[in-house]
Amino acid sequence: MKKLVECVPNISEGRDQGVIDAVTSVIGEVDGVHLLDVDPGAETNRTVITFIGSPTGVAEAAFRVVKRAAELIDMSKHSGAHPRHGATDVCPFVPVSGVTMDECVAIAREVGQRIGEELEIPVYLYEDAASSKFRRNLANVRKGEYEALCNKLGTDEWKPDCGPNVWNDRAARTGATNVSARGFLVAYNVNINSMSKNIAQNIALDIKEAGRAQRDDNGKLVKDDKGKNILVPGPYRLEACKSVGWVIPEYQRAQVSINLVNTAITKPHQAFDACCKSARDRGTRVTGSELVGLVPEADMIAAGKHYLRQAGQSAGIPRKMIIETAIQSMGLRELTPFDPAEKIIEYQAGLNDGPLVSMSNREFVDELSSDSPAPGGGSVAALCAAQAAGLAAMVANLTVGKKKYAAVQDRVKVIAELGQDLKDFFLDAIDDDTNAFNAVMDSFGLPKATPEQAKAKDLAIAEATREATRVPLSVLEKVPALLKLSAEIGEIGNANSLSDAGVAALAGMAGAEGAYYNVLINLESLRELDQSAEPEFLQATRLRATSALESCEKLASETRLAIREKLESVLDS
């Protein structure tokens, strides 16, 4: 799974397009980072910028945005309707795929430290990156806004988490920047077959985290000792969910408008199901829904798998089919078109499949057979393993729903899903291997005119070669799990597909040995780099590779013999 982080900095400029363009232009200077959206507001005098990429790339792009905004925006002259603290007001980091919240917290704190030290801008950390419970809430941190900073900076109470604790000409110009890590926010609307705002609002109260105001037997609001309404959770309460009911005349229906402020906690399909239950309680029904903006692929995959499992079907099918199940199950095309290429954040950024995986069989083999050194054996080894995993998943899916195999239905569904996960991992490795090889070639082109340049070049070559070793090693170490699946599905799966399970074992072993060869040749290249050779890395990697290959050989041999004997015995009977 690719490691992807989203960053959504808000800068305090929404009117001067030249400034906005200058700030956002720095994002394109960072490799592997994609600008997704720029949303300026004249009334708020604020622009929301959204970009995505690798953790390292996004961290660098975020720093550059803050730096450029500080150069071009003078907060002492700023006014706007939206609360604000600084030239870059907020800079949240959001885990999208392959990245944990803890990793995003680390990114936020590292970037915050760099902003404070290198740019001399006061930085406050909030939400998951906060240094205290009080500072988790942005409203607490930003209290009094920019205008209050002159009295807050310099005090112990309001000492920034990073950067100078002083009000001076620099602080007056830049203000303070608030950096955080938070969950992915999804704006999501659920449609009902009614024009009643009251019904939609009651459904919203049933599901929202805050709950609804408590009333006594006479219908009067119940207050606490401070005179505030006492809130009680609704029957279908969802954490990290804010919602309201409204009517959309052009759609001729009411909607439950929902903000899922952290889809790691509550996902769209969970909100959809909760609305369905609440609507039934009120004699209405949900007719569909719409996603406003972008959604992570993982959320759509989770939805599709949920509905497939609910129907007793296999969720071990290709991602494209799982996502289509999610779209249809939640009625995401009821009001407007829903194109995954435009609505899923990774796809919109062009980060779903690499160029090699996207090729046809003919295109890939043609490229393979040319005089270009990449793609080469490493990519082919990964492809062999991917094909093997696909076969294991196929045999499992051909067993699902068959009465003859009723006793193993739960297990074959699991095997199908595990096979699909392995397939996707190996497919990613096809491009990863070629990219790693190309990085090695690029490092050989670095200058070496001075002793410093020569040393830097050797270090770059060594690091690139280590990465080129890690990719086939990761493939090799995943193959034992694949071979175990092939053996198991050959034993319990549809007998009519036994030969497919056998081919899965053969292809998997080919992928393993091919990956092993690539590990060895890269280790040899690394050993020859006198200044950068690392005996510990060489020995540890060689040991891991040898151990994994031995495991693969044992599993593949046992599986081949077992399947061959079963096939021959059927023919001889």
matplotlib code that plots the C-alpha trace (Angstrom):
import matplotlib.pyplot as plt

x = [0.0, 1.4, 2.0, -0.1, -0.6, -2.9, -2.2, -4.7, -3.0, -5.2, -3.5, -4.8, -5.2, -8.3, -8.4, -5.0, -4.7, -1.1, -0.2, -2.3, -0.6, 2.8, 2.1, 0.6, 3.4, 5.9, 3.9, 4.7, 8.4, 8.4, 8.6, 5.7, 3.3, 0.1, -2.0, -5.6, -7.6, -7.2, -10.4, -10.1, -12.8, -12.9, -15.2, -13.1, -9.9, -8.6, -7.6, -7.9, -5.2, -5.2, -2.4, -1.3, 1.8, 4.4, 5.0, 8.4, 7.2, 4.1, 6.2, 8.6, 5.7, 4.0, 7.1, 7.5, 3.9, 4.4, 7.7, 6.2, 3.1, 5.2, 7.1, 4.1, 1.3, 1.5, -0.9, -0.7, -2.7, -5.1, -8.8, -11.4, -14.6, -12.8, -11.0, -7.2, -3.9, -1.3, -0.2, -0.6, -3.3, -3.6, -1.6, -3.2, -1.7, -4.1, -3.4, -4.9, -3.4, -0.5, 0.1, -1.0, -2.2, 1.0, 3.1, 1.1, 1.6, 5.3, 5.2, 3.2, 5.7, 8.7, 7.3, 6.2, 9.7, 11.2, 8.8, 9.6, 13.4, 14.1, 11.3, 11.1, 7.3, 5.5, 3.8, 1.0, 0.2, -3.4, -5.7, -3.8, -0.4, -1.3, 1.1, -1.8, -5.5, -6.5, -4.6, -6.3, -9.2, -8.2, -10.7, -8.8, -5.5, -6.7, -8.7, -8.6, -7.2, -4.3, -5.1, -4.5, -1.1, 0.6, -0.6, -0.2, 3.3, 5.9, 3.8, 4.4, 0.7, 0.8, 4.3, 4.3, 5.1, 7.8, 9.5, 10.0, 7.8, 8.1, 6.0, 8.2, 8.1, 8.6, 5.7, 3.5, 4.0, 3.7, 1.4, 1.3, 0.8, -1.3, -0.1, -1.9, -2.6, -6.2, -8.4, -9.8, -13.0, -15.7, -18.8, -21.6, -25.4, -28.0, -31.3, -34.7, -38.0, -39.6, -39.6, -39.9, -37.1, -38.4, -37.9, -34.4, -33.5, -34.7, -32.6, -29.7, -30.2, -30.5, -27.0, -24.9, -22.2, -23.5, -27.0, -30.2, -31.5, -33.2, -36.8, -39.0, -42.4, -44.0, -41.7, -39.6, -35.9, -33.8, -31.0, -27.9, -26.8, -25.2, -28.3, -27.1, -29.2, -28.5, -27.8, -28.6, -27.3, -29.6, -30.4, -28.0, -25.3, -22.0, -18.7, -16.9, -20.2, -21.8, -25.2, -28.2, -31.4, -32.4, -34.5, -32.9, -35.7, -33.9, -33.6, -37.2, -36.2, -34.8, -31.3, -29.3, -26.2, -23.3, -19.7, -17.6, -14.7, -12.6, -13.4, -10.9, -13.7, -16.9, -17.0, -19.7, -21.3, -21.8, -23.6, -25.7, -26.8, -27.6, -29.7, -31.6, -32.5, -33.6, -35.6, -37.4, -38.4, -40.1, -41.9, -39.6, -36.7, -33.3, -33.1, -29.4, -26.6, -23.9, -20.3, -19.3, -15.6, -13.2, -13.1, -10.1, -10.1, -10.0, -13.4, -14.9, -13.2, -14.5, -18.1, -18.0, -16.7, -19.3, -22.2, -20.6, -20.2, -23.7, -25.1, -23.0, -20.8, -17.1, -15.3, -12.1, -12.7, -10.8, -10.9, -12.7, -15.6, -15.6, -15.9, -18.7, -20.6, -20.2, -21.4, -24.5, -25.2, -25.2, -26.9, -24.1, -25.3, -28.9, -28.4, -25.2, -22.7, -20.1, -16.8, -14.2, -11.4, -12.8, -14.2, -11.5, -8.6, -5.8, -7.3, -7.9, -4.2, -3.2, -1.7, -3.6, -1.6, 1.9, 2.7, 3.8, 0.8, -1.4, 0.0, -1.7, 0.0, 1.3, 2.7, 4.4, 6.1, 7.1, 8.7, 10.3, 11.8, 13.4, 17.0, 15.9, 17.3, 14.0, 11.6, 13.6, 13.7, 12.6, 9.4, 8.7, 9.3, 6.7, 4.3, 4.7, 3.8, 0.8, -0.5, -0.1, -2.1, -4.7, -5.1, -5.4, -8.1, -9.9, -10.0, -11.4, -14.1, -15.0, -15.6, -17.9, -21.5, -21.0, -23.2, -20.6, -18.2, -20.6, -18.3, -15.4, -17.4, -16.1, -12.5, -12.5, -14.0, -11.1, -8.6, -10.1, -9.6, -6.1, -5.2, -6.5, -4.5, -1.3, -2.1, -2.3, 0.9, 2.8, 1.3, 2.6, 6.0, 6.2, 6.6, 8.4, 11.2, 11.6, 11.5, 14.1, 16.4, 16.0, 16.9, 20.2, 20.9, 20.1, 22.5, 25.3, 24.8, 25.6, 28.7, 31.9, 34.3, 35.2, 35.9, 32.6, 30.7, 32.3, 31.4, 27.9, 27.6, 28.8, 26.3, 23.5, 24.4, 24.5, 21.2, 19.5, 21.0, 19.7, 16.3, 16.6, 17.4, 14.5, 11.9, 12.6, 13.2, 9.7, 8.3, 10.3, 9.2, 5.5, 5.6, 5.5, 2.1, 1.0, 2.2, 0.4, -2.8, -2.2, -1.7, -4.8, -7.1, -5.7, -6.7, -10.2, -11.2, -13.2, -11.7, -12.5, -9.9, -7.2, -4.8, -5.2, -4.0, -1.1, -0.1, -0.4, 2.2, 4.5, 4.2, 4.6, 7.8, 9.1, 8.4, 10.2, 13.3, 13.4, 13.1, 15.9, 18.2, 17.6, 18.4, 21.7, 22.8, 22.0, 23.8, 26.9, 26.7, 26.4, 29.4, 31.6, 30.9, 33.9, 33.0, 29.4, 29.3, 27.5, 28.4, 25.4, 22.9, 24.5, 24.6, 21.1, 19.5, 21.3, 20.1, 16.5, 16.5, 17.9, 15.4, 12.5, 13.6, 14.1, 10.5, 9.2, 11.1, 9.7, 6.1, 6.2, 7.6, 5.0, 2.2, 3.3, 3.6, 0.2, -1.6, 0.2, -0.8, -4.4, -4.7, -3.0, -5.1, -8.3, -7.2, -6.1, -9.4]
y = [0.0, 3.4, 5.8, 8.9, 12.0, 14.9, 18.4, 21.2, 24.5, 27.6, 30.9, 34.3, 35.6, 35.0, 38.1, 38.5, 35.8, 36.6, 35.8, 32.7, 31.4, 32.2, 30.3, 27.2, 27.1, 25.8, 22.6, 21.6, 21.9, 18.9, 15.4, 13.1, 15.7, 16.6, 19.7, 18.7, 21.8, 25.6, 27.2, 31.0, 33.1, 36.8, 37.5, 35.3, 36.5, 33.0, 30.2, 26.5, 24.5, 20.7, 18.5, 14.9, 12.8, 10.8, 11.7, 13.2, 15.1, 16.5, 17.7, 19.5, 21.1, 22.2, 23.9, 25.7, 26.9, 28.4, 30.0, 31.6, 32.7, 34.4, 36.2, 37.5, 38.1, 40.9, 40.0, 43.6, 44.6, 41.6, 41.6, 38.9, 37.2, 34.0, 33.6, 33.6, 33.6, 34.0, 34.2, 30.4, 30.0, 26.3, 23.4, 20.0, 16.7, 13.9, 10.1, 8.8, 5.4, 3.3, 5.9, 6.0, 8.9, 8.6, 9.1, 12.2, 13.5, 13.1, 14.9, 17.7, 18.2, 18.0, 20.5, 22.7, 22.6, 23.5, 26.4, 27.7, 27.4, 28.2, 30.7, 32.2, 31.9, 31.0, 27.6, 26.1, 22.4, 21.3, 18.3, 15.0, 16.8, 19.0, 19.3, 19.6, 18.8, 22.5, 23.0, 20.2, 22.5, 25.1, 27.5, 27.6, 28.0, 30.8, 32.6, 36.4, 35.6, 37.6, 40.7, 39.0, 37.7, 41.0, 40.3, 36.5, 36.1, 36.6, 35.0, 31.5, 30.6, 31.2, 30.1, 28.6, 24.9, 25.8, 29.1, 32.4, 33.5, 37.2, 39.9, 41.8, 43.1, 39.6, 38.2, 41.2, 40.4, 36.6, 36.0, 32.4, 29.2, 26.3, 22.9, 19.6, 16.0, 15.0, 12.5, 12.7, 14.8, 13.7, 15.8, 13.3, 13.8, 11.1, 11.5, 10.5, 10.1, 13.1, 16.9, 17.1, 19.1, 17.9, 14.3, 14.9, 16.9, 14.2, 11.6, 14.0, 14.2, 10.4, 9.9, 13.0, 12.5, 15.5, 14.0, 15.9, 18.3, 16.4, 17.3, 16.5, 14.9, 18.2, 18.7, 21.5, 21.6, 20.3, 22.5, 21.9, 24.0, 26.5, 26.9, 24.9, 22.3, 18.7, 16.6, 12.9, 10.5, 9.4, 5.7, 5.5, 7.9, 7.9, 9.2, 11.9, 12.8, 16.2, 16.4, 18.5, 18.1, 20.3, 20.4, 20.8, 22.1, 21.4, 17.7, 17.7, 15.9, 16.4, 15.4, 14.6, 16.6, 15.0, 15.9, 12.8, 14.6, 11.4, 8.5, 6.4, 6.4, 6.6, 5.8, 6.9, 3.5, 3.4, 6.8, 5.6, 2.5, 4.5, 6.9, 3.9, 2.6, 6.0, 6.7, 3.3, 4.3, 7.4, 5.6, 7.0, 5.5, 6.4, 6.6, 7.3, 9.6, 11.9, 12.6, 16.2, 16.5, 13.6, 10.4, 8.0, 4.8, 2.9, 4.3, 3.1, -0.3, -0.7, 0.2, -2.3, -5.1, -4.4, -4.8, -7.8, -9.6, -8.5, -10.3, -13.4, -12.8, -12.9, -9.6, -11.1, -9.5, -6.7, -3.3, -1.9, -4.3, -3.6, 0.1, -0.4, -2.4, 0.6, 3.1, 1.0, 0.0, 3.6, 5.1, 7.4, 8.0, 8.9, 12.7, 13.2, 11.1, 9.3, 8.6, 7.0, 8.7, 12.0, 11.3, 9.1, 11.2, 8.8, 8.4, 12.1, 12.6, 9.9, 7.8, 4.5, 2.4, 2.9, 3.2, -0.5, -1.9, 0.2, -1.3, -4.0, -7.4, -6.6, -3.2, -4.5, -7.4, -5.2, -2.7, -5.7, -7.0, -3.6, -2.6, -0.6, -2.2, -1.6, -3.1, -6.2, -9.4, -7.7, -6.4, -9.8, -11.6, -9.3, -9.9, -13.7, -13.4, -11.1, -13.6, -16.4, -14.5, -13.8, -17.5, -18.3, -15.7, -17.0, -20.6, -19.4, -17.3, -20.3, -22.2, -19.6, -20.4, -24.1, -26.4, -29.2, -26.9, -25.6, -26.5, -24.3, -21.2, -18.9, -19.9, -19.6, -16.1, -15.2, -16.8, -14.8, -11.5, -12.4, -13.3, -10.0, -8.1, -10.0, -9.5, -5.7, -5.7, -7.5, -5.3, -2.2, -3.8, -4.1, -0.3, 0.0, -2.2, -0.3, 3.0, 1.8, 0.7, 4.0, 5.8, 3.9, 4.9, 8.5, 8.5, 7.3, 10.6, 12.8, 15.0, 14.0, 16.8, 17.6, 15.2, 16.4, 15.7, 12.3, 11.3, 12.5, 10.5, 7.3, 7.8, 8.4, 5.3, 3.2, 4.4, 3.9, 0.4, -0.5, 0.6, -1.4, -4.4, -3.8, -4.0, -7.6, -8.6, -7.4, -9.5, -12.6, -12.3, -12.1, -15.2, -17.8, -16.5, -16.7, -20.3, -21.3, -19.9, -21.8, -25.0, -24.5, -23.6, -26.6, -28.8, -27.4, -25.5, -26.3, -29.6, -28.4, -25.6, -27.8, -27.2, -23.4, -23.8, -25.8, -23.0, -20.5, -22.5, -22.6, -18.9, -18.0, -19.9, -18.3, -14.9, -15.9, -17.2, -14.2, -11.8, -13.7, -13.3, -9.6, -9.3, -11.0, -8.9, -5.7, -6.9, -7.6, -4.1, -2.7, -4.7, -3.2, 0.4, 0.5, 3.8, 2.9, -0.8, -1.8, -5.3, -5.4, -4.6, -7.1, -9.9, -9.3, -8.9, -12.1, -14.0, -12.8, -13.6, -17.1, -17.9, -16.7, -18.7, -21.9, -21.5, -20.9, -23.9, -26.2, -24.9, -25.0, -28.5, -29.9, -28.1, -29.2, -32.8, -32.8, -31.3, -33.4, -36.6, -35.5, -34.7, -37.9, -40.0, -38.6, -39.4, -43.0, -43.7]
z = [0.0, -1.0, 1.9, 1.3, 3.4, 2.7, 3.8, 3.8, 4.7, 4.9, 4.0, 4.9, 1.4, -0.8, -3.0, -4.6, -7.2, -7.8, -4.2, -4.2, -7.4, -6.0, -2.8, -4.5, -7.2, -4.6, -4.2, -7.8, -7.1, -4.8, -6.4, -5.7, -4.4, -6.3, -5.9, -5.7, -5.0, -4.4, -3.0, -2.4, -0.6, -1.1, 1.9, 4.3, 2.6, 2.9, 0.6, 1.4, -0.4, -0.7, -1.8, -1.4, -1.6, 0.2, 3.9, 3.1, 0.1, 1.8, 4.8, 2.5, 0.4, 3.5, 4.8, 1.5, 1.5, 5.0, 3.9, 0.8, 2.5, 5.2, 2.5, 0.6, 3.3, 5.8, 8.7, 10.1, 7.0, 6.9, 7.4, 6.7, 8.0, 9.0, 12.3, 11.6, 13.4, 10.8, 7.1, 7.1, 9.6, 9.9, 8.4, 9.2, 8.1, 7.4, 7.0, 3.7, 3.2, 4.6, 7.2, 10.9, 12.9, 15.0, 11.9, 11.0, 14.5, 14.0, 10.7, 12.2, 15.1, 12.8, 10.4, 13.2, 14.7, 11.4, 10.8, 14.3, 14.0, 10.3, 9.7, 13.2, 13.2, 16.4, 16.1, 18.1, 17.8, 18.0, 17.6, 17.7, 17.6, 20.6, 23.6, 26.1, 26.3, 26.3, 23.0, 21.2, 20.3, 17.7, 19.0, 22.3, 20.6, 18.3, 20.9, 20.2, 16.8, 15.3, 17.2, 20.6, 19.7, 20.8, 24.4, 24.4, 23.0, 25.7, 28.4, 29.8, 29.4, 25.6, 24.9, 21.4, 21.0, 18.5, 17.5, 19.3, 22.2, 21.4, 19.8, 17.3, 13.8, 12.4, 14.4, 13.5, 9.9, 9.9, 12.9, 14.3, 12.4, 13.9, 12.9, 13.5, 12.6, 12.2, 10.6, 7.1, 6.9, 4.5, 3.7, 3.0, 2.4, 2.8, 0.8, 2.0, 0.2, 1.8, 1.7, 5.5, 7.1, 10.5, 9.6, 8.2, 11.3, 13.6, 11.7, 12.1, 15.8, 16.0, 14.6, 15.5, 18.2, 20.3, 20.6, 21.1, 23.8, 26.6, 27.4, 30.4, 30.4, 29.5, 26.5, 28.1, 27.7, 30.6, 31.7, 33.8, 36.7, 34.3, 32.3, 29.3, 27.5, 28.6, 25.6, 25.3, 22.7, 20.0, 19.3, 16.4, 17.7, 15.7, 17.0, 15.0, 13.3, 12.9, 11.1, 10.3, 8.3, 5.4, 2.3, -1.2, -3.5, -6.8, -5.7, -4.4, -1.3, 2.2, 3.1, 6.2, 5.8, 7.5, 8.3, 9.3, 10.9, 11.2, 8.9, 10.8, 13.5, 11.5, 7.7, 5.2, 5.0, 8.7, 8.6, 5.6, 7.5, 10.7, 8.6, 7.0, 10.5, 11.7, 8.6, 8.9, 12.5, 11.1, 8.2, 5.5, 3.6, 2.4, -1.4, -1.9, -0.9, -2.3, -1.4, -1.5, -2.4, -2.2, -0.3, 0.5, -1.4, 1.9, 2.9, -0.4, 0.0, 3.5, 2.3, -0.6, 1.6, 4.3, 1.8, 0.1, 3.4, 4.5, 1.4, 2.1, -0.9, -1.3, -0.6, -2.1, -5.5, -7.4, -5.9, -8.9, -8.3, -4.5, -5.2, -7.6, -5.0, -2.6, -5.1, -5.9, -2.3, -1.0, -4.1, -4.8, -8.4, -7.5, -7.8, -9.7, -11.6, -9.4, -11.2, -8.9, -11.0, -9.9, -6.4, -4.9, -3.6, -4.7, -8.2, -8.6, -7.9, -10.3, -7.5, -7.9, -10.4, -11.7, -15.4, -15.7, -14.0, -16.1, -19.3, -21.4, -21.4, -24.9, -23.9, -20.8, -22.6, -25.5, -23.1, -21.3, -24.5, -25.6, -24.9, -21.8, -18.6, -16.7, -16.3, -15.7, -13.6, -10.4, -11.9, -13.6, -10.3, -8.7, -11.6, -11.3, -7.6, -8.4, -10.9, -8.4, -5.8, -8.3, -9.1, -5.4, -5.0, -8.1, -6.9, -3.6, -5.3, -7.5, -4.2, -2.7, -2.8, -3.8, -1.7, -2.0, 0.0, 2.6, 5.4, 4.2, 3.1, 5.8, 5.2, 1.4, 1.7, 3.9, 1.5, -1.4, 0.5, 1.6, -2.0, -3.3, -0.7, -1.7, -5.4, -4.9, -2.9, -5.6, -8.3, -6.5, -6.4, -10.2, -10.5, -7.2, -8.4, -11.6, -9.8, -7.4, -10.2, -12.0, -8.8, -8.7, -12.3, -11.4, -8.5, -10.8, -12.8, -9.8, -10.0, -8.3, -9.2, -5.6, -2.7, -1.0, -4.2, -4.6, -1.1, -1.5, -4.7, -3.1, -0.2, -2.7, -4.7, -1.6, -0.3, -3.7, -3.9, -0.4, -1.5, -4.7, -2.5, -0.1, -2.8, -4.1, -0.4, 0.5, -2.4, -1.4, 2.2, 1.2, -1.0, 1.9, 2.9, -0.8, -1.1, 2.1, 0.6, -2.6, -0.7, 1.5, -1.4, -3.3, -0.4, 0.4, -2.7, -5.8, -7.2, -10.7, -10.3, -8.7, -11.6, -11.0, -7.4, -8.7, -11.2, -8.4, -6.4, -9.5, -10.4, -6.7, -6.5, -9.7, -8.2, -5.0, -6.7, -9.1, -6.2, -4.5, -7.5, -7.5, -3.8, -4.3, -7.3, -5.4, -2.4, -4.6, -6.0, -2.5, -1.3, -4.0, -2.7, -0.4, 1.3, 1.8, 2.4, 5.5, 6.6, 9.1, 6.3, 3.9, 6.4, 7.8, 4.4, 3.1, 6.1, 5.7, 1.9, 2.4, 5.2, 3.1, 0.0, 2.0, 3.4, -0.2, -1.6, 1.1, 0.7, -3.1, -3.2, -0.8, -2.7, -6.1, -5.1, -3.3, -6.2, -8.8, -6.9, -6.6, -10.3, -11.3, -9.0, -10.5, -14.0, -12.9, -11.0]

ax = plt.figure().add_subplot(projection="3d")
ax.plot(x, y, z, "-o")
ax.set_aspect("equal")
plt.show()
